[in-house]
């Protein structure tokens, strides 16, 4: 009896051993020896990825130079937001806005001609939120793009001049200068966080261009950042929306409100007083606080949100493209802004919903990655589109 039990157990052990060996052998024979890395990335992720340099370097010296002027009556100097090579004199606020308008028109015409996608960011995007104009205290223009777009821009157009004919028939020239250290995606010593510049050769004004890349797609997927440590979710950026800024067609992030809140807080989208300026509802622009008081304007004239509902500005571009008419960019939404002082009930969400009720839901044109479909729509590979509201 004992011998029979031992024989049965021995047979069972042999069967289990053979079964395990067969399973391992089958797995080995079916194994495909092409698993050299992670699965292929989608088109979206490829645009945010660039191979890191093989050889690390020490923090490089600052690539771009800006001029400095001496403070009146002092021994100190302060830097100006101009390129040193083309700087002639400091411009007034009105002159700066004029040349920024020309420069933005030139850049987005250039990028459209060469199929390069980019969008306004930082203070420029905040200026768009309020009234589609630059903030008077903001002295530069910020553009973001995919790191692959920056690589393409540098390969094809670095160290070249672009000629642009403005509305009056004058030819303006802009110099494209890509930072050779843009491929090093670390913040490092902070001296080269700007990856490229589109420089007005007439004045020295420039557009700061920064690339966004997915620094760690394995451990932190779907998170992209610039070299100045601004981080974004890919879904908050794409597909891009088309709108207008200073009367020029530009692109903005898909979740523009969320992006602005993260960078500047909710208060920046509803507070009509900042840097000694006041946002006037009647004038629909930022004016100096001193001027506001001198004109004896009412407290109810202080803005509590954007001058024109953002979703209307998005929709206006699409409508104008189909109708051939210039969109009315300064249309007021009655009652959306003039709130009594101290009334905190008027949030940015309230403004947009009021505007949407008056104007209907927006159908913004979107620009992700792929071919243009019928009706001005583009394919996207990240998620299903949704309305602004």
C-alpha positions in Angstrom: 0.0 0.0 0.0 2.8 2.4 0.9 4.7 1.5 -2.2 1.7 2.1 -4.4 1.1 5.6 -2.8 4.8 6.5 -3.3 4.5 5.4 -7.0 1.4 7.6 -7.6 3.1 10.6 -6.0 6.2 10.1 -8.0 4.1 9.9 -11.2 2.2 13.1 -10.3 5.5 14.9 -9.7 6.8 13.8 -13.1 3.6 14.9 -14.8 3.7 18.4 -13.1 7.4 18.8 -14.0 6.8 17.9 -17.6 3.8 20.2 -17.8 5.8 23.1 -16.4 8.7 22.5 -18.7 6.4 22.3 -21.7 4.7 25.6 -20.8 8.1 27.4 -20.5 9.3 25.9 -23.8 6.1 27.0 -25.5 6.5 30.5 -24.1 10.1 30.7 -25.2 9.3 29.5 -28.7 6.4 32.0 -29.1 8.5 35.0 -27.7 9.2 37.7 -30.3 12.6 39.2 -30.0 11.5 42.7 -31.0 10.6 44.0 -27.5 13.6 46.5 -27.4 11.6 49.3 -25.8 8.2 50.6 -24.8 5.2 50.3 -27.2 5.1 52.7 -30.1 4.0 56.2 -29.0 0.9 57.9 -30.5 1.3 60.8 -32.9 0.5 63.1 -30.0 3.2 61.8 -27.7 5.8 61.8 -30.5 5.3 65.6 -30.9 6.2 66.1 -27.3 9.3 63.8 -27.4 12.9 64.3 -28.4 15.8 62.0 -27.8 18.1 63.4 -25.0 21.7 64.2 -25.9 24.1 61.3 -25.6 26.8 63.3 -23.8 25.7 65.6 -20.9 27.3 69.0 -20.7 28.0 71.5 -18.0 25.5 74.4 -17.7 26.1 76.5 -20.8 26.5 80.3 -20.9 23.4 82.4 -21.6 22.7 82.4 -25.3 20.5 85.5 -25.8 21.6 89.0 -24.8 19.3 91.9 -23.8 20.3 95.6 -23.5 20.5 97.4 -20.2 20.0 101.1 -19.5 21.0 103.2 -16.6 18.3 104.3 -14.2 17.9 108.1 -14.1 19.8 109.7 -11.3 21.1 106.3 -10.1 24.1 104.1 -10.6 22.0 101.0 -11.2 21.0 99.5 -14.5 17.9 97.6 -15.5 17.4 95.2 -18.4 15.0 95.7 -21.3 13.0 93.1 -23.2 14.7 93.7 -26.6 17.2 91.8 -28.5 20.6 93.5 -28.1 21.5 93.1 -31.7 18.6 95.1 -33.1 17.7 97.4 -30.2 17.6 101.1 -31.2 15.4 102.8 -28.5 12.8 102.0 -25.9 9.3 102.1 -27.4 6.2 103.7 -25.8 3.3 101.4 -24.8 1.4 102.4 -28.0 4.4 101.8 -30.2 5.1 98.4 -28.6 1.5 97.3 -29.1 1.7 98.3 -32.8 4.9 96.3 -33.4 3.6 93.3 -31.4 0.5 93.3 -33.6 2.7 93.2 -36.7 5.0 90.6 -35.2 2.2 88.2 -34.2 0.7 88.5 -37.6 4.0 87.7 -39.2 4.7 84.7 -36.9 1.3 83.0 -37.4 1.5 83.6 -41.2 4.9 82.1 -41.2 3.9 79.1 -39.1 0.8 78.5 -41.3 2.8 78.7 -44.5 5.2 76.1 -43.1 2.7 73.9 -41.3 4.1 74.6 -37.8 1.7 74.6 -34.9 2.2 77.0 -31.9 0.0 78.8 -29.4 0.1 81.9 -27.2 0.9 81.3 -23.5 1.6 82.9 -20.1 0.9 86.7 -19.9 0.0 86.8 -23.6 -2.8 84.2 -23.0 -4.0 86.1 -20.0 -4.2 89.3 -22.1 -6.3 87.4 -24.6 -8.6 86.2 -21.7 -9.5 89.8 -20.8 -9.9 91.6 -24.0 -7.7 90.0 -26.8 -5.0 92.7 -26.3 -1.6 92.7 -24.6 -1.6 93.5 -20.9 -0.1 97.0 -20.7 2.4 96.0 -18.0 3.5 92.9 -20.0 6.5 93.8 -22.2 7.0 90.6 -24.2 5.1 87.9 -26.2 5.1 84.2 -25.3 4.6 81.4 -27.7 4.7 77.6 -26.9 5.1 74.7 -29.3 5.8 71.0 -29.4 9.5 70.1 -29.0 9.4 68.3 -32.4 8.1 71.6 -34.0 11.1 73.4 -32.4 13.4 70.9 -33.8 11.9 71.2 -37.3 12.0 75.0 -37.0 15.7 74.9 -36.1 16.6 72.5 -38.8 14.8 74.3 -41.6 14.9 78.0 -40.6 17.5 78.8 -38.0 19.5 81.9 -38.7 17.2 83.1 -41.5 15.1 86.3 -42.0 11.4 86.2 -42.8 9.9 89.0 -44.8 6.3 90.0 -44.0 4.2 92.6 -45.8 1.9 94.3 -43.4 -1.6 95.9 -44.0 -0.1 99.2 -45.2 2.2 97.5 -47.7 5.4 97.9 -45.8 7.8 94.9 -45.7 8.9 93.9 -42.2 11.8 91.6 -41.5 12.0 89.1 -38.6 15.0 87.1 -37.6 14.6 83.4 -36.5 17.2 82.4 -33.9 17.0 79.0 -32.2 18.9 78.5 -29.0 21.5 75.7 -29.8 21.0 74.4 -26.3 17.2 73.8 -26.7 17.8 70.0 -26.9 19.0 70.0 -23.3 15.6 69.9 -21.6 16.7 70.4 -18.0 16.3 73.7 -16.2 20.0 73.7 -15.3 21.1 77.1 -14.2 18.1 78.8 -15.7 20.1 80.8 -18.2 18.6 79.1 -21.3 15.0 78.4 -20.5 14.0 80.2 -23.8 14.4 77.8 -26.7 14.0 80.3 -29.6 13.1 83.8 -30.6 11.3 85.5 -33.5 13.0 88.9 -33.5 11.7 92.1 -35.0 14.7 93.4 -36.9 13.2 96.9 -37.0 12.9 97.4 -33.2 14.5 94.5 -31.3 11.2 93.3 -29.9 10.8 89.6 -29.9 8.5 86.6 -29.4 9.9 84.2 -26.8 9.4 80.6 -28.0 9.5 77.7 -25.6 9.2 74.0 -26.5 7.1 71.6 -24.4 8.4 68.0 -24.0 7.4 64.9 -22.1 10.5 64.6 -19.9 9.6 61.2 -18.3 7.0 59.4 -20.4 7.5 56.1 -18.5 7.1 57.2 -14.9 5.1 60.4 -15.6 3.1 59.9 -18.8 0.9 62.7 -20.3 2.8 65.4 -18.4 4.8 67.9 -20.4 6.9 70.9 -19.4 9.2 73.6 -20.6 12.6 74.2 -19.2 11.2 76.9 -16.8 9.3 74.2 -14.9 5.8 75.0 -16.2 4.0 71.7 -16.3 0.8 70.8 -18.3 -1.4 67.8 -19.0 -1.4 66.9 -22.6 -5.2 66.8 -22.6 -5.3 70.4 -21.4 -3.3 71.6 -24.4 -4.6 69.7 -27.4 -6.4 70.0 -29.7 -5.6 73.7 -30.1 -8.4 76.3 -30.5 -8.3 79.1 -33.0 -9.2 82.6 -31.9 -8.0 86.2 -32.3 -5.5 88.4 -30.5 -5.0 92.1 -31.4 -7.1 91.3 -34.4 -4.8 88.5 -35.6 -5.7 84.8 -35.8 -3.8 82.8 -33.2 -4.1 79.5 -31.4 -4.6 78.8 -27.7 -4.7 75.7 -25.5 -7.9 73.6 -25.5 -8.5 74.0 -21.7 -7.3 77.6 -21.7 -9.1 78.5 -18.5 -7.7 75.6 -16.6 -4.2 76.5 -17.8 -4.5 80.1 -16.7 -5.9 79.2 -13.3 -3.0 76.8 -12.6 -0.4 79.5 -13.5 -2.1 82.6 -12.2 -4.9 81.5 -9.9 -8.7 82.1 -10.3 -8.4 85.6 -9.0 -6.3 86.7 -12.0 -9.3 85.9 -14.2 -11.8 88.0 -12.3 -9.8 90.7 -10.6 -10.0 94.0 -12.5 -7.2 95.7 -10.6 -3.5 94.9 -11.0 -0.1 96.6 -11.2 -1.7 100.1 -10.8 -4.1 99.4 -13.7 -7.8 99.1 -13.7 -9.9 97.2 -16.2 -12.7 99.5 -17.4 -15.9 97.8 -18.5 -17.0 100.8 -20.5 -13.7 101.2 -22.4 -13.1 97.4 -22.4 -9.4 97.9 -21.7 -6.9 98.2 -18.9 -6.2 101.9 -18.1 -3.8 103.4 -15.4 -5.4 103.6 -12.0 -4.5 107.3 -11.9 -6.5 107.9 -15.1 -9.4 105.9 -13.7 -9.6 108.1 -10.6 -9.1 111.3 -12.5 -12.1 110.5 -14.8 -14.2 109.8 -11.6 -15.3 106.5 -12.9 -17.8 104.4 -10.9 -16.7 101.4 -8.9 -19.2 99.4 -11.0 -17.0 100.1 -14.0 -14.2 97.9 -12.7 -14.3 94.6 -14.6 -15.0 91.3 -12.9 -14.2 89.1 -15.9 -13.2 89.2 -19.6 -14.5 92.1 -21.7 -15.8 89.7 -24.4 -16.8 86.2 -23.5 -14.0 83.9 -24.6 -16.3 81.4 -26.2 -17.7 84.1 -28.4 -14.2 85.1 -29.6 -13.6 81.5 -30.4 -16.8 81.2 -32.4 -16.4 84.6 -34.1 -13.3 83.4 -35.9 -15.0 80.3 -37.4 -18.0 82.4 -38.5 -15.9 85.1 -40.1 -14.0 82.5 -42.1 -17.2 81.2 -43.6 -18.9 84.5 -44.1 -15.8 86.5 -45.2 -16.6 89.3 -42.7 -14.4 90.6 -40.0 -15.8 89.4 -36.6 -17.0 92.0 -34.1 -14.3 91.5 -31.4 -15.6 94.0 -28.9 -19.2 92.9 -28.6 -20.5 93.5 -25.1 -22.5 90.9 -23.1 -25.0 93.2 -21.2 -24.9 92.7 -17.5 -22.0 90.3 -17.6 -19.3 92.6 -16.1 -20.8 95.6 -14.3 -21.2 94.2 -10.8 -21.3 96.1 -7.5 -18.1 96.4 -5.6 -17.6 93.5 -3.1 -19.9 91.2 -5.0 -17.8 88.0 -5.4 -20.6 86.0 -7.1 -19.4 86.9 -10.5 -16.8 84.3 -11.3 -15.3 83.5 -14.7 -17.6 80.5 -15.0 -20.6 82.7 -14.5 -19.4 85.1 -17.2 -18.9 82.4 -19.7 -22.3 80.7 -18.9 -24.1 84.1 -19.2 -22.4 84.7 -22.6 -23.2 81.2 -23.8 -26.8 81.7 -22.9 -26.9 84.9 -25.0 -24.9 83.7 -27.9 -25.4 80.0 -28.0 -22.8 77.3 -27.5 -19.5 77.8 -29.2 -18.3 75.5 -32.0 -14.6 76.4 -31.9 -12.3 75.3 -34.7 -9.8 72.8 -33.4 -6.3 72.0 -34.6 -4.8 68.7 -33.4 -2.6 66.4 -35.4 -3.6 64.9 -38.7 -5.5 65.9 -41.9 -8.1 68.6 -42.1 -11.5 67.1 -42.3 -14.6 68.6 -44.0 -16.2 71.6 -42.3 -12.9 72.8 -40.8 -12.6 70.0 -38.2 -9.4 68.2 -37.5 -8.9 64.6 -36.3 -7.7 64.0 -32.8 -6.3 60.9 -31.1 -6.5 61.8 -27.4 -10.2 62.0 -26.4 -13.7 62.9 -27.6 -14.3 66.6 -28.2 -16.6 68.5 -25.9 -18.2 72.0 -25.9 -16.6 75.0 -24.1 -19.3 75.0 -21.4 
